[in-house]
Amino acid sequence: MQEIKFQIKGMHCTSCAFLIEENLKGQPGIIQVKVNHSGQNGEVIYDENSTSESAIFQRVRGAGDYQAEKI
């Protein structure tokens, strides 16, 4: 298992955070997701044998007009 923490740009409300969380939860290999609107950040625990950081960031971008950057 791996953990990644990242800043998310483009979130305007708690619904944005929920949308990103739901989009990530649908990805194989994702174990746990936390997205915080007020902190503009996210945290994902994932199985590195099933997914990757780049795939996670791609899912964040795919949820809307969001950008993710590792911290």
N, C-alpha and C positions, 0 to 999 in steps of 0.2 A: 504494500500500500504506500501511496505517496500523498503528500498534502501540498496544495498550491494556494497561495494567497495573492489576490490581485485587486487593483483599482479598476473601477468601471466608470467610464465617462458616458454621459448621455442619459442617465436615469433621472426622471423628473418627479416620480412619485412611487409610492409603495407598490402600485400595480406593476410598474416596470420591474421592480425587484422580484415580485412573484412570477412574472412572465419569464424572466431569466432563470429563476430556480426551476420552474416547471420544464423549461426547454433542456436544461442540463440533466435533470432527473431522468429524462427519456433516453439518455445516451448510455449504451452498454459500458460497464466498467465503473460507473459513477456510484460511489458508496454513500456519500453524504454531501449535501450542498447547503451553504448558508450565504445569502445575499442580503446586504444591509444598505437600504436606500440612504439613510441619513449619513452613514459613513462612506458611501459611494464605493463599497468594496465587496469582495466575495471571497469565499473559502470553499475549496472542494477537496474531498478525500476520494481518491480513485485508485483503481487497480491498474498499474502501469503495464500489465500484460494485455489489457483489454482496450485501453485508450491512451491518449497522450495529451500533453499540455496544449499543443497546437490544435488538436481536435476540440478541446474544451474551449479555447479562445474562439474557435470557429463557430461553436454553438452559441456562445455569448453574442457574437456579431450577428448570427442568424436569427436571434430573437427580436431584433429590431436595429435601430441606429445606435448601437452601443460599441464601445471600444474597451478592450481589457488589456491591462499591462501588469506583468508580474511585479510583486513587491517583495 
